């Protein structure tokens, strides 16, 4: 059974850091692009980042320079390192798997690009 499980969320002060993990099972991670999305209360889902099977990466302008996506195929896990966090980063963060191995640089922020989703983990940035 194909499954994605996020972890690592929590409460952090502005300027702090968190590392989210997306553990996948039921398929081989190295054949799929993985994206991270977030949704703030009352807001729309926003595509944050994507990593291809060849490790090429893409970032939304709102997180570029602060967030880093990476993957460990041996552990079947994708990470999102989030630094210099701001209150506007507060959201539920979810990872998603694409059947294709490569992120589409024009569509990676669109949720319809992805076929499988995790349940999400809450990130709250507040003093």
Secondary structure, 3 states (H helix, E strand, C coil): CCEEEEECCEEECCCCCEEEEEEEECCCHHHCCEEEEEECCCCCCEEEEEECCCCCEEECCCCCCCEEEEEEHHHCEEEEEECCCCHHHCEEEEEEECCCCCCCCCCCCCHHHCCEECCCEEEEECC
